[in-house]
Amino acid sequence: MTSIAEQLAKKQKEISVSEFFERNRQILGFDSATKSLIMGVKEAVDNSLDACEEASISPDIIVKIDRVDQNEYMVTVEDNGPGIIPRVVPNVFGRLLYGSRFHSLRQSRGQQGIGISATVMYGQMTTGKPATVVSKTEKNGAAVKMDIMVNTKKNTPDVLKEDFVIWDEKEHGTKIEFYMNGRYVVGKQSVLEYLKETAIVNPHATIIFTDPDGKKYIFERATDKMPPPTKEIKPHPEGIELGVLMNMTKVTTANKLSKFLRNDFNRISERVAKEICEKSWLSEDEKPQELTLEQFKQLLAAMSSVKIMAPQTDCLSPIGEVLIRKGLKNVLDESRPEFYAPPVTREPTVYQGNPFLIEVGIVYGGNLPKDQPITILRFANRVPLLYQQGACVITKAIERMDWRRYVLEQRGGEGIPYGPAIVLVHVASTKIPFTSEAKEAIANIPEMQEEVELGLKACGRRLKTHLNKKETKGKTKAKFEIVQEILPLIAEKSAKIVGKDVPSLNGTITKIMNVVWIDDTIKFENKKHKIKITVYNYTPKSQSFSLHLVVPQGSIQDMKVDPIPSEMKDGQKITWELRRLSSTAKVEIALELTGLEAEAYEENELYSSGINPIFIIGADPLPGDWDVEALAVTEVDVSEAPEDLDEEEVDYDEQAEVLNDEQ
Amino acid sequence: MSNDNGTEEKLDNDPVARLYEIASSIYDQLSAGRIPKMVIPLRTKSNIRFDPKLGVWKYGKASGARSAKKTKGAQMLLRTMFVLEFIEDMIAQNKSSTLREMYYISEGWGKGKFSSQDESNLLAEDLEIVTKCVREDFKLRPEENGASVMGDLVITETDRKGKVKKINCRDDVGDSGYGIPYNVEKDKIKLIESGAAFVLAIETGGMFDRLIENGFDEKAGALLVHLKGQPARSTRRFIKRLNEEMNLPVVAFTDGDPWSFRIYASVAYGAIKTAHISEYLATPTAEFVGITASDIVNYELPSDKLTDMDVRALNAELKDPRFNDEFWRGEIETMLQLNKKAEQQALAKYGLDYVTDTYLPEKLTEIGVMR
């Protein structure tokens, strides 16, 4: 007699991965008809970009969506990547969790390798049709064409048809065509938006999209330069988990503990390995495969207590400040924003053994809508995140920051701010901690949130400096008009009436302006940025202070500069000491920056120190701890300059009272 | 300008010297490296003071500065320089100009151009205040003509060619009366004699014609003066001379609304705008016969609802020092409560002769001017 337990045991069977996902498609992001269509396009485009980059090919990606009937669409994605060899094609497209990238630790879009095969599976689930893949790897060769479906019970590909075809338009590349149920929409969460945002953070790619109505959208590449390739790295000791450590010893080729540590981990040198062994009371020659649970625990504890250098971060490929700006400009210029704040790429840091870095860009003003919440563009490893905005660490960082000091409106200093701005945040990492398998939002890790905040603040400061400069220069313009045009006329006329010589106006001008006015210009000529800075002392007294100009890395080689600055730090700033500049005198500074692209330097970031900031127009006060960028910068709160009139004096012309007794 | 009564004299005010002083002050300030400014008494409600000796409202001690620190101030100072030069030229050439002409001439002053007629009028008044002269000394005359006069009054007027004409303001004039010129000083007009009992200053042309047609001037011995709305300086000056030289009491008869109350106030107390020369223009003993808020009630006059602007004006008048007495406060509050206003011609409800047969005799007897 079989017991109940045995009866139940008989029913247990293995469920394949694909079968599991078939029934839980929302885990992969295929929740709704609208979203599924976007996911389908996304997985294919991600793959194409990754492949092209690995082969150092400037990506040309063609996306087409055709409407078959009310619910069904045909999606075609084509790239000029290296192509996939025929032997491997079925597995790539017809088998879940198959991929080269799953095992390696590197920054890539298709980290999990589920992607495209899930799309194929979803397509066949909803339409019953296979996906067709065409791929060509050699210029003079033929392309292979296959119709593929996923066998969900076994998680293996079913190749329904296989052919060799001539594909002359391409030297190499891959094209996939699949059918799926979906819904094509326009607006915030749509295929077009997805492709648009992809174009922003991949300025090296050209994307051409044809929508179901036949309308074509072309996002041309903004640069021919490929991003630096990402590198694979070994795991870093920090934050490594016990189970993972134990598994690593099972597959290692090393038979000595110290060798295991040195070979299989990132940043463990001979000395560090020795130190770890000492601290864990283990011998360096210990066999890693024979460690006991207790010993593993000791090892783990030792690894976290020893000071280990942060992982190399050249495995990451940031978009970079220049290209973020170019990308934004390229795609957004129709909205005519007024100002692109110089983007910020923060230095990489580490979370649980995985390097990551944050990049931030802010676009402001112009035709962007003023009374609405700002637009947030989120990216993870150069892939746009369109959903789950509220759950994402990027959003949380934005909500937590007080944006009011950066010229946006925000009730109570919390929550999403309002204003004419677009904020772009890109997180690049060898392993992005998503909130779910659908890879829609980044998990709320405190270290990450802090980095995002620091990036936002740095970029926000640049926005604020620009807006401040504009505002104060605008206000002073009125005074300029007075001293340059009206005052001389008054002097001339009054002199004529009283019959005397026209008086000198220097004293009066300095009293009216009462500022040090800094005028700066940039000219790009012969591949050099020629910068001219003129400092006018329009105050009644002589002034002494320091003037600083921020300069990008590598731009001051063999630089011609006059007068000679007191300090020059490449990638940081140049400082001039201006001593005893007398009243109504001016000093002219000229310099040249080399090695930068034209748009890489469009505004002079000037700071002053050693003078009350109220008296300077054209340079913000130098933030307190300038040299320690990682720490929060102390902001100097420059309050409004006091009203110029004497306390008791009433402005005669400002009396609002209507003097006529009639209406 | 000179005056035979004990009011403040303005003799020995050489306008040219005064103007020169202004330019000189600006010039000296510039030479000294200071920011040039002009200090001018504030012309606001809060800076009017009642002068008991003169019985009129004048500017107090509060002053404001027009400084080149601000764009508006600098522009006004520039305009002032241009105007000074312009006036000097006119005086030298013995020409004169209307305020309107000065406004147009400023088109050629570049940055010194006036942005509106009001602006140039106000500047002319600023100069009056600072120099203690009147516009006419600067050869500037206004647009508005004075009003009309009908009644038992004989005057002589020296016309533009220097000829002296004797005019009886009833027999020698047409039905619209004698037109008051812009200059009503003794060098131009002399008041000879009058058999009238009082001066009745009337706001609207319609009422003026009604009283003439009804022969009210003869019946009541009233010297009718048509104010033509807010009265011009010359009109007010003329009325003041009638009061002082001919010893004629003055009564104002206007519509019943806040704007008309101000017309009365400018006749009796002086306008805020011209407080610096109130003693020449205001007739402090002038009385107000109506239309009052009480009249609207007592005579059940056809009326209109007050607009928002009317209400605002009434509330402003409650704060106006010129209306700060028991009679006016009462009337203004009553009107606000009533929420109604009425025209003087509304008296026609009771017939065309009601105003001259009943209303005016009743009310003027109360005041004590009617025989």
Interface residues (C-beta under 8 A of the other chain):
Chain A: A478 K479 E481 I482 E485 I486 L487 L489 I490 A491 K493 S494 A495 K496 I497 V498 K500 P503 S504 L505 N506 G507 T508 K511 I512 D644 L645 E649 V650 D651 Y652 D653 E654 Q655 E657 L659 N660 D661 E662 Q663
Chain B: L19 Y20 A23 S24 I26 Y27 Q29 L30 S31 A32 G33 R34 I35 P36 M38 I40 L42 R43 T44 K45 A62 S63 G64 A65 R66 S67 A68 K69 K70 T71 K72 G73 A74 Q75 M76 L77 L78 M81 F82 L84 E85 E88 G110 K111 G112 D118 L122 G229 Q230 W259 R262 I263 A265 S266 A271 I272 K273 M309
